[in-house]
Amino acid sequence: MDDLRNLAEQAAAGDRGAFARLAECLKSKLSAVAGYYLRERADVEDALQAVWEKVWSHRGQLAGRENPAAWLAAVVRHHCLDQLRGRKRQAERTAQLPLAEYVNFLTALAPDPESLALEREARRTLLRYVRGLPELYGVPLKLFYYNGFKQAEIAGLLGLPETTVKWRLHVGRLLVKREIVKEGWIG
């Protein structure tokens, strides 16, 4: 017991060799603690690695421990319980729905073919209007709405101030709206 206390004190002071010896001395005991909770050997090894990294980064807490083995076992236990809670939360988030609910969920999200066709036609029509605009207004609109560029990115691409791009987008939208109204798409 005194040997472990001495190793813990030296490790707390930053002695890497003492820290490595402490880890080696407690390897089987701490593996048994982690194994009780995690079962899988790979999970146990990962947990111990994470614990030792945490302990090294907070090695000052090793100083003055009456029973460093018991303290480290508690740290391992808490780490394993945190891992299990995390797994449980993940499982709850990704739990599978019964098949009927899953099908209903998917069909509620999926638009019907008629809506898809109308949306596609509307996008094509709008793109036709945008392409019919003078280049001054059409290029920023196409970059913004069809290519997903931000206003600042468009300004950089075109070598314009961002305020100019905003103005051209505004005027371009007004011109497209005028064409849509003229053709009777909206009132």
C-alpha positions as CSV (number, residue, x, y, z in Angstrom):
1,M,0.0,0.0,0.0
2,D,2.8,2.4,0.8
3,D,4.4,1.7,-2.5
4,L,1.2,2.7,-4.3
5,R,1.0,5.9,-2.2
6,N,4.6,6.7,-3.0
7,L,4.0,6.1,-6.7
8,A,0.9,8.3,-6.6
9,E,2.8,11.1,-4.9
10,Q,5.6,10.9,-7.4
11,A,3.1,10.8,-10.3
12,A,1.3,13.8,-8.8
13,A,4.6,15.7,-9.0
14,G,4.9,14.9,-12.7
15,D,7.1,11.8,-12.7
16,R,6.0,9.9,-15.8
17,G,7.9,6.8,-14.8
18,A,6.1,6.6,-11.5
19,F,2.8,7.2,-13.3
20,A,3.6,4.3,-15.7
21,R,4.5,2.0,-12.8
22,L,1.3,3.0,-10.9
23,A,-0.7,2.1,-14.0
24,E,1.0,-1.2,-14.4
25,C,0.5,-2.1,-10.7
26,L,-3.2,-1.3,-10.9
27,K,-3.9,-2.6,-14.4
28,S,-5.6,-5.9,-13.4
29,K,-7.6,-4.4,-10.6
30,L,-8.9,-1.5,-12.7
31,S,-9.5,-3.8,-15.7
32,A,-11.7,-6.0,-13.5
33,V,-13.7,-2.9,-12.3
34,A,-14.2,-1.7,-15.9
35,G,-15.0,-5.2,-17.1
36,Y,-17.8,-5.6,-14.6
37,Y,-19.6,-2.6,-16.2
38,L,-18.5,-2.8,-19.9
39,R,-18.1,-6.5,-20.6
40,E,-16.3,-6.1,-24.0
41,R,-12.5,-6.2,-23.8
42,A,-12.1,-3.4,-26.4
43,D,-14.5,-1.2,-24.4
44,V,-12.6,-1.9,-21.2
45,E,-9.3,-1.0,-22.8
46,D,-10.7,2.2,-24.2
47,A,-12.2,3.2,-20.9
48,L,-8.9,2.6,-19.0
49,Q,-7.0,4.6,-21.6
50,A,-9.5,7.5,-21.3
51,V,-9.3,7.3,-17.5
52,W,-5.5,7.3,-17.4
53,E,-5.4,10.3,-19.8
54,K,-7.8,12.1,-17.5
55,V,-5.9,11.2,-14.4
56,W,-2.6,12.4,-16.0
57,S,-4.1,15.7,-17.0
58,H,-5.4,16.1,-13.3
59,R,-2.5,14.3,-11.7
60,G,-2.3,16.7,-8.8
61,Q,-5.4,15.0,-7.4
62,L,-3.3,11.9,-6.8
63,A,-1.4,13.7,-4.1
64,G,-2.4,12.9,-0.5
65,R,-4.7,10.0,-1.3
66,E,-4.7,7.5,1.5
67,N,-5.7,4.7,-0.8
68,P,-4.9,5.7,-4.5
69,A,-6.1,2.3,-5.7
70,A,-9.6,2.8,-4.3
71,W,-9.8,6.3,-5.6
72,L,-8.7,5.2,-9.1
73,A,-11.3,2.4,-9.0
74,A,-14.0,4.9,-8.2
75,V,-12.8,7.1,-11.1
76,V,-13.0,4.0,-13.4
77,R,-16.4,3.1,-12.1
78,H,-17.8,6.6,-12.7
79,H,-16.3,6.7,-16.2
80,C,-17.9,3.4,-17.1
81,L,-21.3,4.5,-15.7
82,D,-21.0,7.6,-17.8
83,Q,-20.2,5.5,-20.9
84,L,-23.3,3.3,-20.2
85,R,-25.5,6.3,-19.7
86,G,-24.3,7.7,-23.0
87,R,-25.0,4.4,-24.8
88,K,-28.5,4.3,-23.3
89,R,-29.2,7.9,-24.5
90,Q,-27.9,7.0,-28.0
91,A,-30.0,3.8,-28.1
92,E,-33.1,5.8,-27.1
93,R,-32.5,8.3,-29.8
94,T,-32.0,5.7,-32.5
95,A,-34.6,3.1,-31.3
96,Q,-36.4,1.6,-34.2
97,L,-40.0,2.4,-34.7
98,P,-42.4,-0.5,-35.3
99,L,-42.7,-1.1,-39.0
100,A,-46.2,0.4,-39.4
101,E,-45.2,3.6,-37.6
102,Y,-42.0,3.8,-39.7
103,V,-44.0,3.5,-43.0
104,N,-46.5,6.1,-41.8
105,F,-43.6,8.4,-40.8
106,L,-41.9,8.1,-44.2
107,T,-45.1,8.5,-46.2
108,A,-46.0,11.6,-44.1
109,L,-42.7,13.2,-45.0
110,A,-42.6,12.3,-48.6
111,P,-44.4,14.7,-50.9
112,D,-46.8,13.2,-53.4
113,P,-45.7,12.9,-57.0
114,E,-48.1,15.7,-58.1
115,S,-46.5,18.2,-55.6
116,L,-43.1,17.2,-56.8
117,A,-44.0,17.7,-60.4
118,L,-45.5,21.1,-59.6
119,E,-42.4,22.2,-57.6
120,R,-40.1,21.0,-60.4
121,E,-42.1,23.0,-62.9
122,A,-42.1,26.1,-60.7
123,R,-38.3,25.9,-60.3
124,R,-37.9,25.6,-64.1
125,T,-40.2,28.5,-64.7
126,L,-38.4,30.7,-62.2
127,L,-35.0,29.7,-63.6
128,R,-36.3,30.7,-67.1
129,Y,-37.3,34.1,-65.7
130,V,-33.9,34.5,-64.0
131,R,-32.1,33.6,-67.2
132,G,-34.2,36.2,-69.1
133,L,-33.0,39.0,-66.8
134,P,-30.1,41.2,-67.7
135,E,-26.8,39.7,-66.6
136,L,-26.4,42.4,-64.0
137,Y,-29.3,41.0,-62.0
138,G,-29.5,37.4,-63.3
139,V,-26.0,36.2,-62.3
140,P,-26.3,37.2,-58.6
141,L,-29.8,35.6,-58.4
142,K,-28.7,32.4,-60.0
143,L,-25.6,32.2,-57.7
144,F,-27.7,32.9,-54.6
145,Y,-30.8,30.8,-55.2
146,Y,-29.6,28.0,-57.4
147,N,-25.9,27.6,-56.4
148,G,-26.3,28.4,-52.7
149,F,-23.7,31.1,-52.5
150,K,-23.9,33.7,-49.7
151,Q,-24.0,37.4,-50.5
152,A,-20.4,37.9,-49.3
153,E,-19.2,35.0,-51.5
154,I,-21.0,36.5,-54.5
155,A,-19.5,39.8,-53.9
156,G,-16.0,38.2,-53.8
157,L,-16.7,36.3,-57.0
158,L,-18.0,39.3,-58.9
159,G,-15.5,41.8,-57.4
160,L,-18.4,43.9,-56.1
161,P,-19.2,45.5,-52.7
162,E,-21.6,43.3,-50.7
163,T,-24.2,46.2,-50.7
164,T,-24.2,46.2,-54.5
165,V,-24.9,42.5,-54.5
166,K,-27.7,43.0,-52.0
167,W,-29.2,45.7,-54.2
168,R,-28.9,43.6,-57.4
169,L,-30.6,40.7,-55.7
170,H,-33.4,43.0,-54.5
171,V,-33.9,44.5,-58.0
172,G,-33.6,41.0,-59.6
173,R,-36.4,39.6,-57.3
174,L,-38.6,42.6,-58.2
175,L,-38.0,42.0,-62.0
176,V,-38.8,38.3,-61.6
177,K,-41.9,39.1,-59.6
178,R,-43.1,41.5,-62.3
179,E,-42.7,38.8,-64.9
180,I,-44.6,36.3,-62.8
181,V,-47.5,38.7,-62.2
182,K,-47.6,39.6,-65.9
183,E,-47.9,36.0,-66.9
184,G,-50.6,35.4,-64.3
185,W,-48.8,33.0,-61.9
186,I,-49.7,35.2,-59.0
187,G,-52.0,38.2,-58.4
